[in-house]
Amino acid sequence: MNGTTDTTPVDVLVVGAGPTGLLLAGDLAAAGLGVTLIERRPRGTSTMTRAFGVHARTLELLDARGLADELVATGTVVDRMSAFRHLSLDLDRLPSRFPYLLVTPQYEVEHLLERRAREAGVEFRYETELVGLRQDEDGVTAEVRGVEDGGDRAGSHLRARYLVGADGLRSAVRHALDLPFPGTSVIRSIVLADVKLAEEPGGSLTVAGSDEAFAFIVPFGDGYYRVMGWNRKHQVPDSAPIDLDDVREITRQALGTDHGMHDARWLSRFHSDERQVPRYRTGRVFLAGDAAHCHSPAGGQGLNTGIQDAANLSWKLAAVLRGATGEPEALLDSYHGERHPVGAAVLRTSGAIVRLAMAHNPVQRTARSLVTRLLNGVRPARDKAMGRISGIGIAYPAGRGAHRLTGTRVPDLALREGRLYELLREGEFVLVTPDEGDSAPARRLIRGHWKDARRTTLLVRPDGYVAWASETPDATALEEALRRWTGERRAVAARQA
């Protein structure tokens, strides 16, 4: 590598200023770490975006950062999903403070996360691209250059202890690591439109398909609706022209009506791949969001999975960089161990939804009918499906002999000190116990206490999952759990009531 080098290393260099990179950078800076974020685009987000839905689990994570209520005010709440004309899924059954899908443009999410990151001290470098990197035992050296420089000038160098690639489907970080991105193109020539409708379809998200087409419609709440559709007999390159008549025709084929759509403010065409990188960690470099996985838009899980990747990784990097863990390498490895299976499951779920929507032969239509009847008639199956799509049902491996709650998501518990997710805003572990005990709190531990008579002791990770639990007082096991997860010893008294 040639060119100038910034000799002052930062703790973490984040590549990509989408929701994944912004949340990660903001978390790390809020933990007191030095963070630089580079982004190829100019500052100022586009008002046109494919992503539009924020699921319950993502809203919980934003709540743990004090942002959820503000984001909810920007969008429309959808508490019911209708699919294939006969299936109805009621989101208000979700066991969450946010039992719905929030329909709001991606740029609203980015606006809040960028503001938080700036307030926390993240250094932003827009119109800057990564063109190479190398690692050593102490850190990562990234070669970057201004986008306007093209290939005519040598890049400059930034030094960081760790680097995270959150730079999307065409990730420069993944390319620099020479990692494969295996998979296939699942569907071509999907059309998108934001339009007004003369006939409102109602407040739910509607998905339906015919032998030759499928479409869905969801309200933004500002008078416009997002329409997405696909026509089996009209698959053209992404660059092919598109007009509103194309969208009308697809919608009529799939839904039986175009609802009198008019006044399109955005029209686009794209294709969708199913791909996943084999490993999310390579030494001191990590991949997150679309840089690590991509899938069909069915279920609206792309933005959400990326944000959940970032929430999983950020506290682990912060713990290692602050020396707040007894097993740093194992903790960093657990990012891949926990999130790679989730990414694979999202590929399967979104792929299954889009294939059901594309069903056109008798066997496929029969399969769709059976799935519809199962979900309509069997509540546990329906709840499991909604838990998976919303993120509420995601759990991480617990390990042999662990308590049954270990690795599961913790709901927003009502504690004596307030809501759990308000306590999580400190970015630290929360220890929930029956009684206050008589010991001083650990440096990186927040104490919470049940409001009721429950006796379970929970050690809750900063991302809202159970790290350790016990039904009986066990000071020795708790101290070992604290040493492993937080690096702390003697954080609690030997007596646990």
Secondary structure as a PSIPRED ss2 file (coil, helix, strand):
# PSIPRED VFORMAT (PSIPRED V4.0)

   1 M C   1.000  0.000  0.000
   2 N C   1.000  0.000  0.000
   3 G C   1.000  0.000  0.000
   4 T C   1.000  0.000  0.000
   5 T E   0.000  0.000  1.000
   6 D C   1.000  0.000  0.000
   7 T C   1.000  0.000  0.000
   8 T C   1.000  0.000  0.000
   9 P C   1.000  0.000  0.000
  10 V E   0.000  0.000  1.000
  11 D E   0.000  0.000  1.000
  12 V E   0.000  0.000  1.000
  13 L E   0.000  0.000  1.000
  14 V E   0.000  0.000  1.000
  15 V E   0.000  0.000  1.000
  16 G C   1.000  0.000  0.000
  17 A C   1.000  0.000  0.000
  18 G C   1.000  0.000  0.000
  19 P H   0.000  1.000  0.000
  20 T H   0.000  1.000  0.000
  21 G H   0.000  1.000  0.000
  22 L H   0.000  1.000  0.000
  23 L H   0.000  1.000  0.000
  24 L H   0.000  1.000  0.000
  25 A H   0.000  1.000  0.000
  26 G H   0.000  1.000  0.000
  27 D H   0.000  1.000  0.000
  28 L H   0.000  1.000  0.000
  29 A H   0.000  1.000  0.000
  30 A H   0.000  1.000  0.000
  31 A C   1.000  0.000  0.000
  32 G C   1.000  0.000  0.000
  33 L C   1.000  0.000  0.000
  34 G C   1.000  0.000  0.000
  35 V E   0.000  0.000  1.000
  36 T E   0.000  0.000  1.000
  37 L E   0.000  0.000  1.000
  38 I E   0.000  0.000  1.000
  39 E E   0.000  0.000  1.000
  40 R C   1.000  0.000  0.000
  41 R C   1.000  0.000  0.000
  42 P C   1.000  0.000  0.000
  43 R C   1.000  0.000  0.000
  44 G C   1.000  0.000  0.000
  45 T C   1.000  0.000  0.000
  46 S C   1.000  0.000  0.000
  47 T C   1.000  0.000  0.000
  48 M C   1.000  0.000  0.000
  49 T C   1.000  0.000  0.000
  50 R C   1.000  0.000  0.000
  51 A C   1.000  0.000  0.000
  52 F C   1.000  0.000  0.000
  53 G E   0.000  0.000  1.000
  54 V E   0.000  0.000  1.000
  55 H C   1.000  0.000  0.000
  56 A H   0.000  1.000  0.000
  57 R H   0.000  1.000  0.000
  58 T H   0.000  1.000  0.000
  59 L H   0.000  1.000  0.000
  60 E H   0.000  1.000  0.000
  61 L H   0.000  1.000  0.000
  62 L H   0.000  1.000  0.000
  63 D H   0.000  1.000  0.000
  64 A C   1.000  0.000  0.000
  65 R C   1.000  0.000  0.000
  66 G C   1.000  0.000  0.000
  67 L C   1.000  0.000  0.000
  68 A H   0.000  1.000  0.000
  69 D H   0.000  1.000  0.000
  70 E H   0.000  1.000  0.000
  71 L H   0.000  1.000  0.000
  72 V H   0.000  1.000  0.000
  73 A C   1.000  0.000  0.000
  74 T C   1.000  0.000  0.000
  75 G C   1.000  0.000  0.000
  76 T E   0.000  0.000  1.000
  77 V E   0.000  0.000  1.000
  78 V E   0.000  0.000  1.000
  79 D C   1.000  0.000  0.000
  80 R E   0.000  0.000  1.000
  81 M E   0.000  0.000  1.000
  82 S E   0.000  0.000  1.000
  83 A E   0.000  0.000  1.000
  84 F C   1.000  0.000  0.000
  85 R C   1.000  0.000  0.000
  86 H C   1.000  0.000  0.000
  87 L E   0.000  0.000  1.000
  88 S E   0.000  0.000  1.000
  89 L E   0.000  0.000  1.000
  90 D E   0.000  0.000  1.000
  91 L H   0.000  1.000  0.000
  92 D H   0.000  1.000  0.000
  93 R H   0.000  1.000  0.000
  94 L C   1.000  0.000  0.000
  95 P C   1.000  0.000  0.000
  96 S C   1.000  0.000  0.000
  97 R C   1.000  0.000  0.000
  98 F C   1.000  0.000  0.000
  99 P C   1.000  0.000  0.000
 100 Y C   1.000  0.000  0.000
 101 L E   0.000  0.000  1.000
 102 L E   0.000  0.000  1.000
 103 V E   0.000  0.000  1.000
 104 T C   1.000  0.000  0.000
 105 P C   1.000  0.000  0.000
 106 Q H   0.000  1.000  0.000
 107 Y H   0.000  1.000  0.000
 108 E H   0.000  1.000  0.000
 109 V H   0.000  1.000  0.000
 110 E H   0.000  1.000  0.000
 111 H H   0.000  1.000  0.000
 112 L H   0.000  1.000  0.000
 113 L H   0.000  1.000  0.000
 114 E H   0.000  1.000  0.000
 115 R H   0.000  1.000  0.000
 116 R H   0.000  1.000  0.000
 117 A H   0.000  1.000  0.000
 118 R H   0.000  1.000  0.000
 119 E H   0.000  1.000  0.000
 120 A H   0.000  1.000  0.000
 121 G C   1.000  0.000  0.000
 122 V C   1.000  0.000  0.000
 123 E E   0.000  0.000  1.000
 124 F E   0.000  0.000  1.000
 125 R E   0.000  0.000  1.000
 126 Y E   0.000  0.000  1.000
 127 E C   1.000  0.000  0.000
 128 T E   0.000  0.000  1.000
 129 E E   0.000  0.000  1.000
 130 L E   0.000  0.000  1.000
 131 V E   0.000  0.000  1.000
 132 G E   0.000  0.000  1.000
 133 L E   0.000  0.000  1.000
 134 R E   0.000  0.000  1.000
 135 Q E   0.000  0.000  1.000
 136 D C   1.000  0.000  0.000
 137 E C   1.000  0.000  0.000
 138 D C   1.000  0.000  0.000
 139 G C   1.000  0.000  0.000
 140 V E   0.000  0.000  1.000
 141 T E   0.000  0.000  1.000
 142 A E   0.000  0.000  1.000
 143 E E   0.000  0.000  1.000
 144 V E   0.000  0.000  1.000
 145 R E   0.000  0.000  1.000
 146 G E   0.000  0.000  1.000
 147 V H   0.000  1.000  0.000
 148 E H   0.000  1.000  0.000
 149 D H   0.000  1.000  0.000
 150 G C   1.000  0.000  0.000
 151 G C   1.000  0.000  0.000
 152 D C   1.000  0.000  0.000
 153 R C   1.000  0.000  0.000
 154 A C   1.000  0.000  0.000
 155 G C   1.000  0.000  0.000
 156 S E   0.000  0.000  1.000
 157 H E   0.000  0.000  1.000
 158 L E   0.000  0.000  1.000
 159 R E   0.000  0.000  1.000
 160 A E   0.000  0.000  1.000
 161 R E   0.000  0.000  1.000
 162 Y E   0.000  0.000  1.000
 163 L E   0.000  0.000  1.000
 164 V E   0.000  0.000  1.000
 165 G E   0.000  0.000  1.000
 166 A C   1.000  0.000  0.000
 167 D C   1.000  0.000  0.000
 168 G C   1.000  0.000  0.000
 169 L C   1.000  0.000  0.000
 170 R C   1.000  0.000  0.000
 171 S C   1.000  0.000  0.000
 172 A H   0.000  1.000  0.000
 173 V H   0.000  1.000  0.000
 174 R H   0.000  1.000  0.000
 175 H H   0.000  1.000  0.000
 176 A H   0.000  1.000  0.000
 177 L C   1.000  0.000  0.000
 178 D C   1.000  0.000  0.000
 179 L C   1.000  0.000  0.000
 180 P C   1.000  0.000  0.000
 181 F C   1.000  0.000  0.000
 182 P C   1.000  0.000  0.000
 183 G E   0.000  0.000  1.000
 184 T E   0.000  0.000  1.000
 185 S E   0.000  0.000  1.000
 186 V E   0.000  0.000  1.000
 187 I E   0.000  0.000  1.000
 188 R E   0.000  0.000  1.000
 189 S E   0.000  0.000  1.000
 190 I E   0.000  0.000  1.000
 191 V E   0.000  0.000  1.000
 192 L E   0.000  0.000  1.000
 193 A E   0.000  0.000  1.000
 194 D E   0.000  0.000  1.000
 195 V E   0.000  0.000  1.000
 196 K E   0.000  0.000  1.000
 197 L E   0.000  0.000  1.000
 198 A C   1.000  0.000  0.000
 199 E C   1.000  0.000  0.000
 200 E C   1.000  0.000  0.000
 201 P C   1.000  0.000  0.000
 202 G C   1.000  0.000  0.000
 203 G C   1.000  0.000  0.000
 204 S C   1.000  0.000  0.000
 205 L E   0.000  0.000  1.000
 206 T E   0.000  0.000  1.000
 207 V E   0.000  0.000  1.000
 208 A E   0.000  0.000  1.000
 209 G E   0.000  0.000  1.000
 210 S C   1.000  0.000  0.000
 211 D C   1.000  0.000  0.000
 212 E C   1.000  0.000  0.000
 213 A E   0.000  0.000  1.000
 214 F E   0.000  0.000  1.000
 215 A E   0.000  0.000  1.000
 216 F E   0.000  0.000  1.000
 217 I E   0.000  0.000  1.000
 218 V E   0.000  0.000  1.000
 219 P E   0.000  0.000  1.000
 220 F C   1.000  0.000  0.000
 221 G C   1.000  0.000  0.000
 222 D C   1.000  0.000  0.000
 223 G C   1.000  0.000  0.000
 224 Y C   1.000  0.000  0.000
 225 Y E   0.000  0.000  1.000
 226 R E   0.000  0.000  1.000
 227 V E   0.000  0.000  1.000
 228 M E   0.000  0.000  1.000
 229 G E   0.000  0.000  1.000
 230 W E   0.000  0.000  1.000
 231 N E   0.000  0.000  1.000
 232 R C   1.000  0.000  0.000
 233 K C   1.000  0.000  0.000
 234 H C   1.000  0.000  0.000
 235 Q C   1.000  0.000  0.000
 236 V C   1.000  0.000  0.000
 237 P C   1.000  0.000  0.000
 238 D C   1.000  0.000  0.000
 239 S C   1.000  0.000  0.000
 240 A C   1.000  0.000  0.000
 241 P C   1.000  0.000  0.000
 242 I C   1.000  0.000  0.000
 243 D C   1.000  0.000  0.000
 244 L H   0.000  1.000  0.000
 245 D H   0.000  1.000  0.000
 246 D H   0.000  1.000  0.000
 247 V H   0.000  1.000  0.000
 248 R H   0.000  1.000  0.000
 249 E H   0.000  1.000  0.000
 250 I H   0.000  1.000  0.000
 251 T H   0.000  1.000  0.000
 252 R H   0.000  1.000  0.000
 253 Q H   0.000  1.000  0.000
 254 A H   0.000  1.000  0.000
 255 L H   0.000  1.000  0.000
 256 G C   1.000  0.000  0.000
 257 T C   1.000  0.000  0.000
 258 D C   1.000  0.000  0.000
 259 H C   1.000  0.000  0.000
 260 G C   1.000  0.000  0.000
 261 M E   0.000  0.000  1.000
 262 H E   0.000  0.000  1.000
 263 D E   0.000  0.000  1.000
 264 A E   0.000  0.000  1.000
 265 R E   0.000  0.000  1.000
 266 W E   0.000  0.000  1.000
 267 L E   0.000  0.000  1.000
 268 S E   0.000  0.000  1.000
 269 R E   0.000  0.000  1.000
 270 F E   0.000  0.000  1.000
 271 H E   0.000  0.000  1.000
 272 S E   0.000  0.000  1.000
 273 D E   0.000  0.000  1.000
 274 E E   0.000  0.000  1.000
 275 R E   0.000  0.000  1.000
 276 Q E   0.000  0.000  1.000
 277 V C   1.000  0.000  0.000
 278 P C   1.000  0.000  0.000
 279 R C   1.000  0.000  0.000
 280 Y C   1.000  0.000  0.000
 281 R E   0.000  0.000  1.000
 282 T E   0.000  0.000  1.000
 283 G C   1.000  0.000  0.000
 284 R C   1.000  0.000  0.000
 285 V E   0.000  0.000  1.000
 286 F E   0.000  0.000  1.000
 287 L E   0.000  0.000  1.000
 288 A C   1.000  0.000  0.000
 289 G H   0.000  1.000  0.000
 290 D H   0.000  1.000  0.000
 291 A H   0.000  1.000  0.000
 292 A C   1.000  0.000  0.000
 293 H E   0.000  0.000  1.000
 294 C E   0.000  0.000  1.000
 295 H C   1.000  0.000  0.000
 296 S C   1.000  0.000  0.000
 297 P C   1.000  0.000  0.000
 298 A C   1.000  0.000  0.000
 299 G C   1.000  0.000  0.000
 300 G C   1.000  0.000  0.000
 301 Q C   1.000  0.000  0.000
 302 G H   0.000  1.000  0.000
 303 L H   0.000  1.000  0.000
 304 N H   0.000  1.000  0.000
 305 T H   0.000  1.000  0.000
 306 G H   0.000  1.000  0.000
 307 I H   0.000  1.000  0.000
 308 Q H   0.000  1.000  0.000
 309 D H   0.000  1.000  0.000
 310 A H   0.000  1.000  0.000
 311 A H   0.000  1.000  0.000
 312 N H   0.000  1.000  0.000
 313 L H   0.000  1.000  0.000
 314 S H   0.000  1.000  0.000
 315 W H   0.000  1.000  0.000
 316 K H   0.000  1.000  0.000
 317 L H   0.000  1.000  0.000
 318 A H   0.000  1.000  0.000
 319 A H   0.000  1.000  0.000
 320 V H   0.000  1.000  0.000
 321 L H   0.000  1.000  0.000
 322 R C   1.000  0.000  0.000
 323 G C   1.000  0.000  0.000
 324 A C   1.000  0.000  0.000
 325 T C   1.000  0.000  0.000
 326 G C   1.000  0.000  0.000
 327 E C   1.000  0.000  0.000
 328 P H   0.000  1.000  0.000
 329 E H   0.000  1.000  0.000
 330 A H   0.000  1.000  0.000
 331 L H   0.000  1.000  0.000
 332 L H   0.000  1.000  0.000
 333 D H   0.000  1.000  0.000
 334 S H   0.000  1.000  0.000
 335 Y H   0.000  1.000  0.000
 336 H H   0.000  1.000  0.000
 337 G H   0.000  1.000  0.000
 338 E H   0.000  1.000  0.000
 339 R H   0.000  1.000  0.000
 340 H H   0.000  1.000  0.000
 341 P H   0.000  1.000  0.000
 342 V H   0.000  1.000  0.000
 343 G H   0.000  1.000  0.000
 344 A H   0.000  1.000  0.000
 345 A H   0.000  1.000  0.000
 346 V H   0.000  1.000  0.000
 347 L H   0.000  1.000  0.000
 348 R H   0.000  1.000  0.000
 349 T H   0.000  1.000  0.000
 350 S H   0.000  1.000  0.000
 351 G H   0.000  1.000  0.000
 352 A H   0.000  1.000  0.000
 353 I H   0.000  1.000  0.000
 354 V H   0.000  1.000  0.000
 355 R H   0.000  1.000  0.000
 356 L H   0.000  1.000  0.000
 357 A H   0.000  1.000  0.000
 358 M C   1.000  0.000  0.000
 359 A C   1.000  0.000  0.000
 360 H C   1.000  0.000  0.000
 361 N C   1.000  0.000  0.000
 362 P H   0.000  1.000  0.000
 363 V H   0.000  1.000  0.000
 364 Q H   0.000  1.000  0.000
 365 R H   0.000  1.000  0.000
 366 T H   0.000  1.000  0.000
 367 A H   0.000  1.000  0.000
 368 R H   0.000  1.000  0.000
 369 S H   0.000  1.000  0.000
 370 L H   0.000  1.000  0.000
 371 V H   0.000  1.000  0.000
 372 T H   0.000  1.000  0.000
 373 R H   0.000  1.000  0.000
 374 L H   0.000  1.000  0.000
 375 L H   0.000  1.000  0.000
 376 N H   0.000  1.000  0.000
 377 G H   0.000  1.000  0.000
 378 V C   1.000  0.000  0.000
 379 R H   0.000  1.000  0.000
 380 P H   0.000  1.000  0.000
 381 A H   0.000  1.000  0.000
 382 R H   0.000  1.000  0.000
 383 D H   0.000  1.000  0.000
 384 K H   0.000  1.000  0.000
 385 A H   0.000  1.000  0.000
 386 M H   0.000  1.000  0.000
 387 G H   0.000  1.000  0.000
 388 R H   0.000  1.000  0.000
 389 I H   0.000  1.000  0.000
 390 S H   0.000  1.000  0.000
 391 G C   1.000  0.000  0.000
 392 I C   1.000  0.000  0.000
 393 G C   1.000  0.000  0.000
 394 I C   1.000  0.000  0.000
 395 A C   1.000  0.000  0.000
 396 Y C   1.000  0.000  0.000
 397 P C   1.000  0.000  0.000
 398 A C   1.000  0.000  0.000
 399 G C   1.000  0.000  0.000
 400 R C   1.000  0.000  0.000
 401 G C   1.000  0.000  0.000
 402 A C   1.000  0.000  0.000
 403 H C   1.000  0.000  0.000
 404 R C   1.000  0.000  0.000
 405 L C   1.000  0.000  0.000
 406 T C   1.000  0.000  0.000
 407 G C   1.000  0.000  0.000
 408 T C   1.000  0.000  0.000
 409 R E   0.000  0.000  1.000
 410 V C   1.000  0.000  0.000
 411 P C   1.000  0.000  0.000
 412 D C   1.000  0.000  0.000
 413 L C   1.000  0.000  0.000
 414 A E   0.000  0.000  1.000
 415 L E   0.000  0.000  1.000
 416 R C   1.000  0.000  0.000
 417 E C   1.000  0.000  0.000
 418 G E   0.000  0.000  1.000
 419 R E   0.000  0.000  1.000
 420 L H   0.000  1.000  0.000
 421 Y H   0.000  1.000  0.000
 422 E H   0.000  1.000  0.000
 423 L H   0.000  1.000  0.000
 424 L H   0.000  1.000  0.000
 425 R H   0.000  1.000  0.000
 426 E H   0.000  1.000  0.000
 427 G C   1.000  0.000  0.000
 428 E C   1.000  0.000  0.000
 429 F E   0.000  0.000  1.000
 430 V E   0.000  0.000  1.000
 431 L E   0.000  0.000  1.000
 432 V E   0.000  0.000  1.000
 433 T E   0.000  0.000  1.000
 434 P C   1.000  0.000  0.000
 435 D C   1.000  0.000  0.000
 436 E C   1.000  0.000  0.000
 437 G C   1.000  0.000  0.000
 438 D C   1.000  0.000  0.000
 439 S C   1.000  0.000  0.000
 440 A C   1.000  0.000  0.000
 441 P C   1.000  0.000  0.000
 442 A C   1.000  0.000  0.000
 443 R C   1.000  0.000  0.000
 444 R C   1.000  0.000  0.000
 445 L E   0.000  0.000  1.000
 446 I E   0.000  0.000  1.000
 447 R E   0.000  0.000  1.000
 448 G E   0.000  0.000  1.000
 449 H E   0.000  0.000  1.000
 450 W E   0.000  0.000  1.000
 451 K C   1.000  0.000  0.000
 452 D C   1.000  0.000  0.000
 453 A C   1.000  0.000  0.000
 454 R C   1.000  0.000  0.000
 455 R C   1.000  0.000  0.000
 456 T C   1.000  0.000  0.000
 457 T E   0.000  0.000  1.000
 458 L E   0.000  0.000  1.000
 459 L E   0.000  0.000  1.000
 460 V E   0.000  0.000  1.000
 461 R C   1.000  0.000  0.000
 462 P C   1.000  0.000  0.000
 463 D C   1.000  0.000  0.000
 464 G C   1.000  0.000  0.000
 465 Y E   0.000  0.000  1.000
 466 V E   0.000  0.000  1.000
 467 A E   0.000  0.000  1.000
 468 W E   0.000  0.000  1.000
 469 A E   0.000  0.000  1.000
 470 S E   0.000  0.000  1.000
 471 E C   1.000  0.000  0.000
 472 T C   1.000  0.000  0.000
 473 P C   1.000  0.000  0.000
 474 D C   1.000  0.000  0.000
 475 A H   0.000  1.000  0.000
 476 T H   0.000  1.000  0.000
 477 A H   0.000  1.000  0.000
 478 L H   0.000  1.000  0.000
 479 E H   0.000  1.000  0.000
 480 E H   0.000  1.000  0.000
 481 A H   0.000  1.000  0.000
 482 L H   0.000  1.000  0.000
 483 R H   0.000  1.000  0.000
 484 R H   0.000  1.000  0.000
 485 W H   0.000  1.000  0.000
 486 T H   0.000  1.000  0.000
 487 G C   1.000  0.000  0.000
 488 E C   1.000  0.000  0.000
 489 R C   1.000  0.000  0.000
 490 R C   1.000  0.000  0.000
 491 A C   1.000  0.000  0.000
 492 V C   1.000  0.000  0.000
 493 A C   1.000  0.000  0.000
 494 A C   1.000  0.000  0.000
 495 R C   1.000  0.000  0.000
 496 Q C   1.000  0.000  0.000
 497 A C   1.000  0.000  0.000
